[in-house]
Amino acid sequence: MPLDPELAVLLDFLAAAEAPSMWEQTPAEARAGFRTLAVDLRDPALLPEMAKVEDTTIPGPAGQIPIRIYRPQADGPLPTVAFFHGGGWVIGDLDTHDLTCRTLADETSAVVVSVDYRLAPEHRFPAAVEDALAAATWIAEHLDELGGTSALGVAGDSAGGNLAAVVAQQLRERVSAQLLLYPATDVPGEYASRTDNAEGFFLDLRTMLWFMEQYVAPDADLTDPLLSPLYGDLQALAPAVVVVAELDPLRDEGLAYAAALEAAGVPVSVRRFEGLIHGFVDMGRHSKAAQAAVSETCELFRALLHP
């Protein structure tokens, strides 16, 4: 299916800016550029209203981990969701994914806890995983004061989807639902979508490789389940919603992970949204098709959180 026309306008706008590609920048420059796109160009009036938003910190393996707690305008008790932002483990923060977390809290009627894990290259693998596991464990131990029910979901987009999948495996006794948005699941894998969508659709293959160079040491085992969850133990995991975009280099490994979950007997709802691109969850203000996909995704995840 052709690229969604409204997203084509967005991509043309970004191309006209003639900014250097992310893989040509330093990590600091890439973070600043992403914040400009995700935060500075965003209309605050479009952010879903919350009953309360609270910034705090929790203990982590290397100091305090910043988190942001989103409480929706919904009567409790509610499920709680640990959210891990995308950005190739190199860019992104609590602010860049503020809209995503507010939307998730609002449309699923859940308390969302966004986790600001350590980024590469300053903190290479497995630092992000260690922070994600520490944060999810803390959240699991404080469900009574967060959402109030025993339901704990994990969610994330892209690299955050990778972390959410890892957490769901490592804390399988505690996690009751997972939402994986165009997740990275198989670092060493070879997939047609990496070739077919290598450039021109927001996330390109050279940037993916650049992210990995920052995140992973050259001698790392790329099949380590903490890095590539497709190689982990998928038995008895929480039900999952796995979402991919047609025009995304990560499309096929997301689908492969969904198929592996199904083969392991895990209940999975899979959605492949045609004409959409990587990052579409934050592009609803630009595209009606993206917004419809976000609403459908939230409805599916809500059903898991409120059985």
MOTA-V810780 format. One record per backbone hydrogen bond with DSSP energy under -0.5 kcal/mol. CO is the residue of the C=O (numbers start at 1). NH is the residue of the N-H. Records with the same first field share a line. If there is no record, write none. Layout:
BEGIN
CO->NH + NH
END
This chain:
BEGIN
4->7 + 8
5->9
6->10
7->11
8->12
9->13
10->14
11->15
12->16
13->17
14->19
15->18
21->24
22->25
26->30
27->31
28->32
29->33
30->34
31->35
32->36
33->37
34->38
35->39 + 40
36->41
39->42
42->44
43->46
44->47
52->71
54->69
56->67
58->65
60->63
63->60
64->66
65->58
66->116
67->56
68->70 + 114
69->54 + 71
70->72 + 112
71->51 + 52
72->74
78->149
79->111
80->153
81->83 + 113
82->155
83->115
84->157
87->90 + 91
89->120
93->97
95->98
97->101
98->102
99->103
100->104
101->105
102->106
103->107
104->108
105->109 + 110
109->79
110->112
111->81
112->70 + 114
113->83
114->68
115->85 + 117
116->66
119->123
124->127
126->130
127->131
128->132
129->133
130->134
131->135
132->136
133->137
134->138
135->139
136->140
137->141
138->142
139->142
140->143
142->145 + 146
143->148
147->78
151->80
152->176 + 177
153->82
154->179
155->84
156->181
157->160
158->162 + 184
159->163
160->164
161->165
162->166
163->167
164->168
165->169
166->170
167->171
169->172
171->174 + 175
177->154
178->241
179->156 + 181
180->182 + 243
181->158
183->185
185->230
186->189
189->191
191->194 + 195
192->195 + 196
193->197
195->198
198->205
201->203 + 278
202->204
204->208
205->209
206->210
207->211
208->212
209->213
210->214
211->215
212->216
214->121
215->125
217->220
220->222
221->224
224->227 + 228
227->229
228->231
229->232
232->234
234->237
239->178
240->269
241->180 + 243
242->271
243->182
244->273
245->248
246->248
247->278
248->251
250->254
251->255
252->256
253->257
254->258
255->259
256->260
257->261
258->262
259->263
260->264
261->266
262->265
264->236
267->240
268->270
269->242
271->244 + 273
272->274
273->246 + 276
275->4
276->247
277->280
279->282
280->283
283->286 + 287
287->291
288->292
289->293
290->294
291->295
292->296
293->297
294->298
295->299
296->300
297->301
298->302
299->303
300->304
301->305
302->306
304->307
END
